[in-house]
Amino acid sequence: MSQASSAATAGEKPHAAEAPALSTKQLTGIIGALALAAFLMILNETVLTVALPSIMADFEVSAAAGQWLTTGFLLTMSVVIPTTGYLLQRFTTRSLFIFALSSFLIGTLIAVFAPGFTFLLVARIIQAVGTAIVLPLLMTTTLTLVPVRNRGAIMGLNSIVISVGPAIGPTVSGSIVSSFSWHYIFVLMLPLAVVILILGIIFIKIPSATRKLPVDVLSVILSAIAFGFLVYGISSLEHAGDNVALTVASFIIGLAGLVLFVRRQVRLTRSGRELLNLTPFRNRTFTFSVAMIMIAMGTLLGTVVIIPIILQTGGGLSTMSIGLMLLPGGVAQVLVSPIFGRIYDRFGPRPVLIPGAAMLALGQWLYVTVDSDTELRVFMVIHIVFSIGLALLMTGLLSSALSAVEPRLYGHGSAIFNTGQQLGGAIGTTIFVTVMSLLSASRLESGSDLAHSLFAGAHVAFIIGGILATIGLVLAPFVKVPRQH
């Protein structure tokens, strides 16, 4: 029996910094179950993008109402993720995994049989609860169980989960909707979720150091107000002209709530009663990694949302053609992520992060050059460059972000990192779509045709993405992690 197991048998809790001795088979099963769960849930995050028109037609709702299937999902994620630092200390990995998968399954089941739009919205919110828990759980478990010498390789595999999932979501849903109906998006997820839940129940059997901590209710309320209103404000920017006062009020309330939340966490940290420990921000590597993950997710989601719009609406291409164009980029990510994870393990973050940030920025600036006459194969090449850069960047960031954070703060660091990831994705998507929509509408009014109008709007959106990616390139050399053996 291992030392950790003996401690657990004796009723003692293993220290947070100690990784229990696990066989390779069990470790593979644990990380595999968590990674598969995260992939399915992140795929689900963007899977309704293409299916929204069909859902709106079936339930006879407006575009503004239909958008709540995405906005409600993001709002729930932004409210739940900041609490996961507390949840990871209070409950075991196994119990959190089972709760997260059960929530996702219940939400998916409701979505399959949803008789009306309200039921589908509730289903998405329940799904989001499970998704918000699984992402920090994957990162924290990897950091706790995987030896430092192998961490980059495993984080390389985890980066595939986080970056490829949302990238192929719209393509997957488009293929399903064109062949069947939007219901089958959820029908196909059900058996997959059941299999993953069973795998988790079989393999996730590890001693966890839990503590009976009192939850600070005011912190939970302030967190919900801060991140909820900020995400809502970001999501409503595209239609801000319809109700400027509401959008401005959302940002004011959200920012005020954030200030109060931060001040309360700093005060409560002194007595160990905080909901989210913000101490990791004292580390420069962690802070820069959070900034870079926000840029990476913002450019990723912004790009994969507007590319299908300009090619399908502006270029008249089918969903299947666009999906096949995006596929090589996803395959490239799958191939290079484990390789550069091993390079990270051997040489540290710079040989991974700097080329990754450079290729991400190059991909964004190459997108600036496309127009309505650009051949599809050119889009494919650009997307491959962009995807490889994203794979390198994600692998390096996932490995570096918490490398200098104390093991006892892994849960809180993961919660902060994943909150930044979600906020970055929401901000990036909103910026890209809003800029493209406003400028294309202006071009249409001046007499330009739809294709040229959409590409003109996308051109400016990609310039903004290029600037943001270049900022990421500037930050990359400052991420320094001491080599550990």
PyMOL commands that set and color helices and strands:
alter all, ss='L'
color gray80, all
select helices_A, chain A and resi 3-9+24-46+52-59+63-66+68-90+93-112+117-145+148-179+183-203+217-235+237-242+244-269+279-282+284-314+319-347+350-368+376-400+407-445+450-478
alter helices_A, ss='H'
color red, helices_A
deselect
rebuild
show_as cartoon
